[in-house]
Amino acid sequence: MKRNALLTLLAGVLIVGIGSLSMRHGEFAAPTQAWWIGFLVLMPLGLAILVWLQLRWAAVACVIYGTVGLALDLATTVQILTKDSDVLVPLVSSVISGLLNFLLIVLGGRSFLDVTPAPLPLESRPPSPPSSF
């Protein structure tokens, strides 16, 4: 598994998520804010722990998280371009997050699908001795 690449991408997603939470401070009600904290902060941390433990299925979990994140980033980008008047900082944040989520999908998928074959035995086994019957 490409552990270091996935950990780096998850750290980037975490940093962008914390930054987007700080930009929206006070805009959401408490339950919605808790949901965003869970999705943008706790999920990347949990995935990073699973990747660090070298669990093979953690790569698929990264792909799923990246897919949902990319869909949210695309929807946010469309909303920013069509509705908001101040577009520079949120648009850059959404594009960076979308790029990181896309790379998370690609590297997570490659990491999960890249199976190294077991090493071949050094020598063949000797034949079985003839039966005494």
C-alpha positions as CSV (number, residue, x, y, z in Angstrom):
1,M,0.0,0.0,0.0
2,K,1.2,3.5,-0.8
3,R,1.0,4.5,2.8
4,N,3.0,7.7,2.8
5,A,1.2,9.1,-0.2
6,L,-2.2,8.4,1.3
7,L,-1.1,9.8,4.7
8,T,0.1,13.0,3.0
9,L,-3.2,13.4,1.1
10,L,-5.2,12.8,4.2
11,A,-3.1,15.4,6.1
12,G,-3.8,17.9,3.2
13,V,-7.5,17.2,3.3
14,L,-7.5,17.6,7.1
15,I,-5.7,21.0,6.8
16,V,-8.1,22.3,4.2
17,G,-11.1,21.0,6.2
18,I,-9.9,22.8,9.3
19,G,-9.4,25.9,7.2
20,S,-12.9,25.7,5.8
21,L,-14.3,25.3,9.2
22,S,-12.5,28.4,10.5
23,M,-13.8,30.4,7.5
24,R,-17.4,29.4,8.3
25,H,-17.2,29.9,12.0
26,G,-20.6,30.9,13.4
27,E,-22.5,30.3,10.2
28,F,-23.9,26.9,11.2
29,A,-26.1,25.7,14.0
30,A,-24.5,23.4,16.6
31,P,-25.7,20.0,15.2
32,T,-24.6,20.9,11.6
33,Q,-21.3,22.2,12.9
34,A,-20.7,18.9,14.7
35,W,-21.5,17.0,11.5
36,W,-18.9,19.1,9.6
37,I,-16.3,18.6,12.3
38,G,-16.9,14.9,12.1
39,F,-16.7,14.8,8.3
40,L,-13.8,17.2,7.8
41,V,-11.7,16.5,10.8
42,L,-12.5,13.2,12.5
43,M,-12.9,11.1,9.3
44,P,-9.5,12.0,7.8
45,L,-7.9,11.4,11.2
46,G,-9.6,8.0,11.5
47,L,-8.7,7.1,8.0
48,A,-5.1,8.1,8.6
49,I,-4.9,5.8,11.6
50,L,-6.3,2.9,9.6
51,V,-3.8,3.6,6.7
52,W,-1.0,3.8,9.3
53,L,-2.0,0.4,10.6
54,Q,-1.6,-0.9,7.0
55,L,-5.1,-2.3,6.8
56,R,-5.8,-3.1,3.2
57,W,-9.4,-2.1,3.2
58,A,-8.5,1.4,4.5
59,A,-7.6,2.3,0.9
60,V,-11.1,1.6,-0.2
61,A,-12.4,3.7,2.7
62,C,-10.2,6.5,1.4
63,V,-11.7,6.1,-2.0
64,I,-15.2,6.3,-0.6
65,Y,-14.4,9.4,1.5
66,G,-12.7,11.0,-1.4
67,T,-15.7,10.4,-3.7
68,V,-18.1,12.0,-1.2
69,G,-15.7,14.9,-0.6
70,L,-15.2,15.5,-4.4
71,A,-19.0,15.5,-4.9
72,L,-19.3,18.1,-2.1
73,D,-16.5,20.2,-3.6
74,L,-18.0,20.2,-7.0
75,A,-21.4,21.2,-5.6
76,T,-19.7,23.9,-3.5
77,T,-17.8,25.2,-6.5
78,V,-21.0,25.5,-8.5
79,Q,-22.7,27.3,-5.7
80,I,-19.8,29.7,-5.2
81,L,-19.7,30.5,-8.9
82,T,-23.5,31.1,-9.3
83,K,-24.6,32.6,-5.9
84,D,-21.8,34.2,-3.9
85,S,-20.3,37.6,-4.5
86,D,-17.0,37.0,-2.7
87,V,-15.5,34.1,-4.7
88,L,-11.7,34.1,-4.4
89,V,-11.0,32.4,-1.0
90,P,-13.8,29.9,-1.0
91,L,-13.3,29.0,-4.6
92,V,-9.5,28.4,-4.1
93,S,-10.3,26.3,-1.0
94,S,-12.9,24.3,-2.8
95,V,-10.6,23.7,-5.8
96,I,-7.7,22.6,-3.6
97,S,-9.9,20.3,-1.6
98,G,-11.4,18.8,-4.8
99,L,-7.9,18.2,-6.2
100,L,-6.8,16.5,-3.0
101,N,-10.0,14.3,-2.9
102,F,-9.4,13.4,-6.6
103,L,-5.9,12.3,-5.8
104,L,-7.1,10.4,-2.8
105,I,-9.5,8.5,-5.0
106,V,-6.8,7.7,-7.6
107,L,-4.0,6.7,-5.1
108,G,-6.4,4.9,-2.8
109,G,-7.8,2.9,-5.7
110,R,-4.3,2.1,-7.1
111,S,-3.1,1.2,-3.6
112,F,-6.0,-1.2,-3.1
113,L,-5.7,-2.8,-6.6
114,D,-1.9,-3.1,-6.6
115,V,-1.3,-6.5,-5.2
116,T,2.2,-7.7,-5.0
117,P,2.5,-11.4,-5.8
118,A,3.9,-13.7,-3.2
119,P,7.6,-14.5,-3.6
120,L,8.3,-17.7,-5.5
121,P,9.9,-20.5,-3.5
122,L,13.7,-20.7,-3.9
123,E,13.8,-24.3,-4.9
124,S,11.2,-26.9,-5.7
125,R,10.1,-29.5,-3.2
126,P,11.7,-33.0,-3.6
127,P,9.4,-35.7,-4.9
128,S,7.6,-37.9,-2.4
129,P,9.4,-41.2,-1.6
130,P,7.8,-44.3,-3.2
131,S,5.1,-46.0,-1.2
132,S,6.0,-49.2,0.5
133,F,2.7,-50.8,-0.5
